[in-house]
Amino acid sequence: MEESAEIVSDGGHEAAAAAAIVDTENGLVEEEKNMDVKVAPALISVHPFEKSVVVAVGSELRLFNLEGDCSVSLKDDSGGPLHSDAIRAITFGANGRLFVSAGDDKLVKIWATSSWHCVCSVSADKRVSAVAISHNGKYVAFADKFGVIWLITLDEDDANQSKVDNKAVPILGHYCSIVTRLEFSPDDRFIASSDRDFKIRITAFPKRPLKGALEIQSFCLGHKDYVSGLSFACPSGYDHGFLFSGGGDSTVRLWDFFSGLLLATCEVGAKAELLQSTGTKDSYPPVTDLCSSSDGTIIAVAIQSLHGIVLLNCDFSDRTLSVAKVVTLEENYFPTSLALSTFTQRMWTIMGASNDLAPSTTQLPTRIRVISGFCKDRSNDNGHDPIVLEDNEVPGGQKLLSHLQGSPDVTKEDAALAAAAEAVKVSMRNMLIKKEYTLDKRELRKRNRNDRKLR
């Protein structure tokens, strides 16, 4: 009887140990879910000729047609939701014919802007973190959170862009580092990719890219934290052009991307007087977004702790970057995404975040602000005289704002705006700051992986 009791006891210990492992695994999974990307920054993208504006908030895509002065519903014949999880990247093609959205549901959706039908939906192995469309309209590139960059081929001969090869082919990788941004160079000779491990890779885009992009042109190394923004510039008189980058180290940098040479660094956080006196890494507010005109005459930067945007001047001949002006917006407005209309020289900004875990009573607001007047003004020493438009002056007016912002009642509440700003800050950190795990936690995370494999 004693031996039997001992066996039962050992079995109980084994069961308790197994239960403890399950509890630990469940706890880790729950921790991962809480740390993961439940809060997603709001994104904005503008048609290159300002024919339409698209906003992504969580899993929702909101579209307003400026030509028709009306909201538009996107159509996906698959019958399911447009997206079922947070959208992480949206972009228009250079000619405006295509729009691409992708995110945490591991789907990349390609839309024809003539009809706003989804012409292709590609399933990825992992969550998608960045997308780009080649300037010639022949390819869509996207990156997943394992650091792999994939390519989708488009049929340019079809005027409606309805023929798309829905098979994605891997062409290059960042080796287990989350890719944060993708950009094709204006001549489509190169593709720039950045990651959360401070690297910018410039890859020669081959004539037959489906066989892989194996030739690395250069690495642009210098950031001391994740890279959050990339933008090519091609001023006249320069063969290869330049690359701007912004990062979590609160800097904007100018690169000769052809050689990988760092030409200039502007500490935008310090110049905007946003640095704290603690001297710690957290005291440097990260650059959340960056965009520029094709010739580099306009460089706009959004910083996490700045209620406005910073405009930079770039002297390409002297290889210098300097702050031209800080455009201040209302308190508690911290842009999460920027979009420049090259046709009208208007800057569209958005602040907001989704919060799938929050009850409806604490809905996080979305707010859009538009800045005009980016054309060169020779009488102005700063080179630009931007004007923040009032709501009734925004193209599309209140009709556009009501649709793209969602509920208009919460957008002007200071507490709600402050909550959105804090949610975005947490989201950016959880998404891009590299996490450290003990050996035991690494093994548990491996057992709980739920990657979707392509068949």
C-alpha positions as CSV (number, residue, x, y, z in Angstrom):
1,M,0.0,0.0,0.0
2,E,2.8,2.4,0.8
3,E,4.5,1.7,-2.6
4,S,1.1,2.3,-4.3
5,A,0.7,5.5,-2.4
6,E,4.2,6.6,-3.4
7,I,3.4,6.0,-7.0
8,V,0.2,8.0,-6.7
9,S,2.2,10.7,-5.0
10,D,4.8,10.8,-7.8
11,G,2.1,10.8,-10.3
12,G,0.6,13.8,-8.5
13,H,3.9,15.6,-8.6
14,E,4.2,14.8,-12.3
15,A,0.7,16.1,-13.0
16,A,1.4,19.2,-10.9
17,A,4.7,19.8,-12.8
18,A,2.9,19.4,-16.1
19,A,0.2,21.8,-15.0
20,A,2.8,24.2,-13.9
21,I,4.4,24.0,-17.4
22,V,1.0,24.6,-19.0
23,D,0.4,27.5,-16.7
24,T,3.8,28.9,-17.5
25,E,3.2,28.5,-21.2
26,N,-0.2,30.0,-21.0
27,G,1.1,32.8,-18.9
28,L,3.9,33.5,-21.5
29,V,1.4,33.4,-24.3
30,E,-0.8,35.8,-22.5
31,E,2.2,38.0,-21.8
32,E,3.1,37.9,-25.5
33,K,-0.4,38.9,-26.4
34,N,-0.3,41.8,-24.0
35,M,3.1,43.0,-25.2
36,D,2.2,42.4,-28.8
37,V,0.6,44.7,-31.3
38,K,-3.0,45.1,-30.0
39,V,-2.6,48.9,-30.1
40,A,-1.8,50.0,-33.7
41,P,-0.9,53.6,-34.7
42,A,-3.3,55.2,-37.2
43,L,-1.9,55.5,-40.7
44,I,-2.7,57.8,-43.6
45,S,-1.9,57.7,-47.3
46,V,-2.7,60.2,-50.1
47,H,-3.1,59.5,-53.8
48,P,-0.1,61.1,-55.6
49,F,-2.5,63.5,-57.4
50,E,-4.6,63.9,-54.3
51,K,-7.6,62.2,-55.9
52,S,-8.3,60.2,-52.7
53,V,-7.2,59.8,-49.1
54,V,-7.1,56.5,-47.2
55,V,-6.8,56.0,-43.4
56,A,-6.1,52.8,-41.6
57,V,-7.2,52.5,-37.9
58,G,-6.8,49.0,-36.5
59,S,-8.3,46.6,-39.0
60,E,-10.4,49.2,-40.6
61,L,-9.7,51.0,-43.9
62,R,-11.5,54.3,-44.5
63,L,-11.5,55.9,-48.0
64,F,-12.6,59.3,-49.2
65,N,-12.7,60.2,-52.9
66,L,-11.8,63.9,-53.2
67,E,-12.7,64.0,-56.9
68,G,-16.2,62.8,-56.2
69,D,-16.5,64.5,-52.8
70,C,-17.7,61.3,-51.2
71,S,-16.7,58.3,-49.1
72,V,-16.1,55.0,-50.8
73,S,-16.5,51.4,-49.7
74,L,-13.7,49.1,-50.7
75,K,-14.9,45.8,-52.2
76,D,-13.4,42.4,-51.6
77,D,-15.2,39.6,-53.4
78,S,-13.7,37.0,-51.1
79,G,-16.7,37.7,-48.8
80,G,-14.7,38.1,-45.6
81,P,-13.6,41.2,-43.8
82,L,-11.1,43.5,-45.6
83,H,-8.7,42.9,-42.8
84,S,-9.2,40.9,-39.6
85,D,-6.3,42.4,-37.6
86,A,-4.3,45.6,-37.2
87,I,-3.1,47.1,-40.5
88,R,0.6,48.0,-40.3
89,A,1.3,49.4,-43.8
90,I,-0.6,51.2,-46.5
91,T,0.7,52.9,-49.7
92,F,-0.3,54.2,-53.1
93,G,1.7,53.4,-56.2
94,A,3.6,56.2,-57.9
95,N,1.0,56.5,-60.7
96,G,-1.9,56.1,-58.4
97,R,-3.4,53.0,-60.1
98,L,-2.7,50.7,-57.2
99,F,-3.1,50.8,-53.4
100,V,-1.7,48.1,-51.0
101,S,-2.6,47.3,-47.4
102,A,-1.2,44.7,-45.1
103,G,-0.8,43.8,-41.5
104,D,-1.1,41.5,-38.6
105,D,-3.7,39.2,-40.3
106,K,-0.8,38.0,-42.6
107,L,-2.6,39.3,-45.6
108,V,-1.4,41.6,-48.4
109,K,-4.2,43.1,-50.3
110,I,-3.8,44.9,-53.6
111,W,-6.5,47.3,-54.7
112,A,-7.3,48.8,-58.1
113,T,-8.0,52.5,-57.4
114,S,-10.2,52.8,-60.5
115,S,-12.9,50.6,-58.9
116,W,-11.5,50.1,-55.4
117,H,-11.9,46.3,-55.8
118,C,-9.3,44.0,-54.3
119,V,-7.6,42.4,-57.3
120,C,-5.3,40.2,-55.3
121,S,-5.0,38.9,-51.7
122,V,-1.7,37.2,-50.8
123,S,-1.2,35.2,-47.6
124,A,2.1,35.6,-45.8
125,D,3.9,33.2,-43.4
126,K,4.1,35.9,-40.7
127,R,2.7,39.3,-39.8
128,V,3.5,41.9,-42.4
129,S,5.4,45.0,-41.3
130,A,6.1,47.0,-44.5
131,V,5.1,47.3,-48.1
132,A,6.2,49.1,-51.3
133,I,5.2,49.4,-54.9
134,S,7.8,49.7,-57.7
135,H,7.5,53.0,-59.6
136,N,7.0,51.2,-62.9
137,G,4.0,49.5,-61.3
138,K,5.2,45.9,-62.0
139,Y,6.0,44.7,-58.5
140,V,4.7,44.8,-54.9
141,A,7.2,44.0,-52.2
142,F,6.3,43.3,-48.6
143,A,8.3,42.3,-45.5
144,D,7.3,40.0,-42.7
145,K,8.3,40.0,-39.0
146,F,10.9,37.3,-39.6
147,G,12.9,39.7,-41.8
148,V,12.1,38.1,-45.2
149,I,11.2,40.4,-48.1
150,W,8.8,38.9,-50.7
151,L,7.8,40.0,-54.2
152,I,4.5,39.8,-56.0
153,T,4.4,40.3,-59.8
154,L,1.8,42.5,-61.5
155,D,0.7,42.5,-65.1
156,E,1.3,46.1,-66.3
157,D,-0.2,45.3,-69.7
158,D,-3.6,45.1,-68.1
159,A,-4.9,48.6,-67.8
160,N,-7.1,47.7,-64.9
161,Q,-4.4,45.8,-63.1
162,S,-6.7,42.8,-62.7
163,K,-4.1,40.2,-63.6
164,V,-1.9,39.6,-60.6
165,D,0.3,36.6,-59.7
166,N,-1.0,35.8,-56.2
167,K,2.2,33.8,-55.4
168,A,4.8,35.7,-53.4
169,V,8.5,34.9,-53.9
170,P,11.2,35.6,-51.3
171,I,13.9,37.7,-52.7
172,L,16.1,38.8,-49.8
173,G,16.2,38.8,-46.0
174,H,17.3,40.7,-42.9
175,Y,18.0,37.5,-40.9
176,C,15.4,37.4,-38.1
177,S,15.2,41.2,-37.7
178,I,11.8,42.9,-38.1
179,V,11.8,45.0,-41.3
180,T,10.4,48.4,-40.5
181,R,10.4,50.2,-43.9
182,L,10.6,49.3,-47.6
183,E,11.2,51.8,-50.5
184,F,12.0,51.5,-54.2
185,S,14.3,54.1,-55.6
186,P,12.6,56.4,-58.2
187,D,14.4,54.6,-61.0
188,D,13.6,51.2,-59.6
189,R,17.3,50.2,-59.7
190,F,17.4,49.7,-55.9
191,I,15.2,48.7,-53.0
192,A,16.0,50.1,-49.5
193,S,15.0,48.1,-46.5
194,S,15.5,49.0,-42.8
195,D,15.1,47.1,-39.6
196,R,14.8,47.4,-35.9
197,D,18.5,46.4,-35.5
198,F,19.6,49.8,-36.8
199,K,20.5,48.6,-40.3
200,I,19.6,50.0,-43.7
201,R,20.3,47.7,-46.6
202,I,20.4,48.9,-50.2
203,T,19.9,46.0,-52.6
204,A,20.3,46.2,-56.4
205,F,17.0,45.3,-57.9
206,P,17.7,42.7,-60.6
207,K,16.1,42.4,-64.0
208,R,14.8,39.0,-63.0
209,P,13.9,39.6,-59.4
210,L,11.9,36.4,-59.0
211,K,15.2,34.6,-58.9
212,G,16.3,36.6,-55.9
213,A,17.9,39.9,-55.2
214,L,21.3,38.8,-54.3
215,E,23.5,41.8,-55.0
216,I,23.9,44.1,-52.0
217,Q,24.8,47.6,-53.1
218,S,25.6,49.0,-49.7
219,F,24.7,49.1,-46.0
220,C,23.9,52.5,-44.4
221,L,25.1,52.1,-40.8
222,G,25.0,54.8,-38.2
223,H,21.6,54.8,-36.4
224,K,21.8,53.8,-32.8
225,D,18.2,52.6,-32.5
226,Y,15.5,51.2,-34.9
227,V,15.0,52.9,-38.2
228,S,11.4,54.2,-38.6
229,G,11.4,56.1,-41.8
230,L,13.0,56.1,-45.3
231,S,12.7,58.4,-48.2
232,F,14.6,58.7,-51.5
233,A,15.4,62.2,-53.0
234,C,16.6,62.9,-56.5
235,P,17.7,66.6,-56.8
236,S,18.7,67.7,-60.3
237,G,22.4,67.4,-61.1
238,Y,23.0,64.2,-59.1
239,D,23.2,60.8,-60.8
240,H,22.1,58.5,-58.0
241,G,20.3,60.7,-55.6
242,F,20.2,60.5,-51.8
243,L,18.4,58.7,-49.0
244,F,16.9,60.2,-45.9
245,S,16.3,58.1,-42.8
246,G,14.8,58.7,-39.4
247,G,15.0,56.5,-36.3
248,G,14.4,55.7,-32.7
249,D,17.6,57.5,-31.8
250,S,15.8,60.9,-32.5
251,T,17.9,61.6,-35.6
252,V,17.4,62.2,-39.3
253,R,20.3,61.2,-41.5
254,L,21.3,61.9,-45.1
255,W,23.0,59.1,-47.0
256,D,24.9,58.6,-50.2
257,F,23.1,55.3,-50.5
258,F,25.1,54.2,-53.5
259,S,28.3,54.0,-51.4
260,G,26.6,53.7,-48.0
261,L,28.4,56.9,-46.8
262,L,26.7,58.9,-44.1
263,L,26.7,62.6,-45.2
264,A,24.9,64.4,-42.5
265,T,23.0,63.9,-39.2
266,C,20.4,66.1,-37.6
267,E,19.5,65.5,-34.0
268,V,15.9,66.6,-34.5
269,G,14.8,65.7,-30.9
270,A,17.5,68.0,-29.5
271,K,16.9,70.8,-32.1
272,A,13.1,70.7,-31.2
273,E,14.1,70.9,-27.5
274,L,12.4,67.6,-26.7
275,L,15.2,65.8,-24.9
276,Q,14.8,65.2,-21.2
277,S,17.5,65.9,-18.6
278,T,17.8,62.2,-17.5
279,G,20.3,61.3,-20.2
280,T,18.9,57.8,-20.6
281,K,18.0,56.2,-23.8
282,D,14.3,56.7,-23.1
283,S,14.9,60.5,-23.0
284,Y,15.4,60.6,-26.7
285,P,12.0,60.8,-28.4
286,P,12.0,58.6,-31.5
287,V,11.1,59.8,-35.0
288,T,7.8,58.2,-35.7
289,D,7.5,59.0,-39.4
290,L,9.4,60.9,-42.2
291,C,8.5,61.9,-45.7
292,S,10.1,64.1,-48.4
293,S,9.4,65.5,-51.8
294,S,11.0,63.7,-54.7
295,D,13.7,66.4,-55.1
296,G,14.3,66.7,-51.4
297,T,13.2,70.3,-51.0
298,I,10.6,69.3,-48.4
299,I,11.6,67.0,-45.5
300,A,8.9,66.6,-42.8
301,V,9.5,64.7,-39.6
302,A,7.1,63.5,-36.9
303,I,8.6,63.0,-33.4
304,Q,6.8,61.1,-30.7
305,S,6.8,63.9,-28.1
306,L,6.2,66.8,-30.5
307,H,2.7,68.2,-31.1
308,G,3.5,69.2,-34.6
309,I,6.1,68.4,-37.3
310,V,9.7,69.5,-37.9
311,L,10.7,70.8,-41.4
312,L,14.3,70.3,-42.5
313,N,16.4,72.0,-45.0
314,C,19.0,69.9,-46.9
315,D,21.9,71.5,-48.8
316,F,23.0,68.6,-51.0
317,S,26.1,70.5,-52.2
318,D,27.4,71.2,-48.7
319,R,26.0,67.8,-47.3
320,T,24.2,69.5,-44.4
321,L,20.8,68.9,-42.7
322,S,19.3,71.7,-40.6
323,V,15.9,72.5,-38.9
324,A,14.1,75.1,-41.0
325,K,10.9,75.3,-38.9
326,V,8.8,73.6,-36.3
327,V,5.1,73.7,-37.3
328,T,3.2,73.5,-34.0
329,L,-0.3,72.0,-33.8
330,E,-2.7,71.9,-30.9
331,E,-1.7,70.4,-27.6
332,N,-2.0,66.6,-27.3
333,Y,-1.8,66.2,-31.1
334,F,1.2,64.0,-31.9
335,P,1.1,62.8,-35.5
336,T,1.5,59.0,-36.0
337,S,1.7,59.1,-39.8
338,L,2.5,61.7,-42.5
339,A,1.6,61.8,-46.2
340,L,2.8,64.4,-48.7
341,S,0.7,65.2,-51.8
342,T,3.4,65.9,-54.4
343,F,0.7,67.4,-56.7
344,T,-0.7,70.0,-54.3
345,Q,2.3,70.2,-51.9
346,R,-0.1,69.6,-48.9
347,M,1.0,67.6,-45.9
348,W,-1.7,65.3,-44.5
349,T,-1.1,64.2,-40.9
350,I,-3.0,61.8,-38.6
351,M,-3.0,61.1,-35.0
352,G,-4.7,58.1,-33.5
353,A,-4.6,54.4,-32.5
354,S,-6.7,51.4,-32.4
355,N,-7.2,49.7,-29.1
356,D,-8.9,46.3,-29.5
357,L,-8.6,45.6,-25.8
358,A,-10.3,48.8,-24.7
359,P,-14.0,49.0,-24.0
360,S,-16.1,51.2,-26.2
361,T,-16.3,53.8,-23.5
362,T,-12.6,54.4,-23.8
363,Q,-12.5,54.5,-27.6
364,L,-9.3,56.1,-28.8
365,P,-9.9,59.1,-31.1
366,T,-8.5,59.7,-34.6
367,R,-7.7,63.3,-35.7
368,I,-6.5,64.6,-39.1
369,R,-4.7,67.9,-39.6
370,V,-3.6,69.2,-43.0
371,I,-0.7,71.7,-43.6
372,S,-0.5,73.7,-46.8
373,G,2.0,76.1,-48.3
374,F,5.1,74.0,-48.8
375,C,6.0,75.6,-52.1
376,K,9.3,77.6,-52.1
377,D,8.9,81.2,-50.9
378,R,12.1,83.1,-52.0
379,S,11.2,85.9,-49.6
380,N,11.3,83.6,-46.6
381,D,14.7,82.7,-45.2
382,N,13.4,79.3,-44.2
383,G,12.3,78.5,-47.7
384,H,8.7,77.5,-46.7
385,D,5.7,79.2,-45.3
386,P,3.4,76.4,-44.1
387,I,-0.1,77.1,-42.9
388,V,-2.2,74.8,-40.7
389,L,-5.6,74.5,-42.3
390,E,-8.8,74.9,-40.3
391,D,-11.3,72.0,-40.5
392,N,-13.5,73.9,-43.0
393,E,-10.5,74.6,-45.2
394,V,-9.4,71.0,-45.5
395,P,-10.2,69.4,-49.0
396,G,-13.4,67.5,-48.6
397,G,-14.3,69.6,-45.5
398,Q,-16.3,68.2,-42.7
399,K,-17.6,65.4,-44.8
400,L,-14.1,64.0,-45.2
401,L,-13.2,64.5,-41.6
402,S,-16.3,62.9,-40.3
403,H,-15.7,59.8,-42.4
404,L,-12.0,59.4,-41.9
405,Q,-11.8,60.4,-38.2
406,G,-14.8,58.3,-37.2
407,S,-16.8,59.6,-34.3
408,P,-16.4,63.4,-34.2
409,D,-17.4,63.8,-30.6
410,V,-14.3,62.3,-29.0
411,T,-11.6,63.9,-31.2
412,K,-11.5,67.1,-29.3
413,E,-11.4,65.7,-25.8
414,D,-8.0,66.3,-24.2
415,A,-8.2,63.2,-22.1
416,A,-9.0,61.0,-25.1
417,L,-6.2,62.6,-27.2
418,A,-3.7,62.1,-24.4
419,A,-4.8,58.4,-24.0
420,A,-4.3,57.9,-27.8
421,A,-0.8,59.5,-27.6
422,E,0.2,57.2,-24.7
423,A,-1.2,54.2,-26.5
424,V,0.8,55.0,-29.6
425,K,3.9,55.4,-27.6
426,V,3.5,52.0,-26.0
427,S,2.6,50.4,-29.3
428,M,5.7,51.8,-31.1
429,R,8.0,50.6,-28.3
430,N,6.4,47.1,-28.1
431,M,6.6,46.8,-31.9
432,L,10.1,48.0,-32.5
433,I,12.2,47.7,-29.4
434,K,14.0,44.4,-29.4
435,K,12.8,42.2,-26.5
436,E,15.2,40.2,-24.3
437,Y,14.2,36.7,-23.1
438,T,15.8,34.1,-20.8
439,L,16.7,30.8,-22.3
440,D,13.7,29.1,-20.7
441,K,11.3,31.7,-22.1
442,R,12.9,31.3,-25.5
443,E,12.2,27.5,-25.4
444,L,8.6,28.2,-24.3
445,R,8.1,30.7,-27.1
446,K,9.3,28.2,-29.6
447,R,6.7,25.7,-28.5
448,N,3.9,28.2,-28.8
449,R,4.7,29.5,-32.2
450,N,1.7,29.6,-34.6
451,D,3.3,30.4,-37.9
452,R,1.1,29.8,-40.9
453,K,3.0,27.8,-43.5
454,L,2.4,28.3,-47.2
455,R,1.1,25.2,-48.9
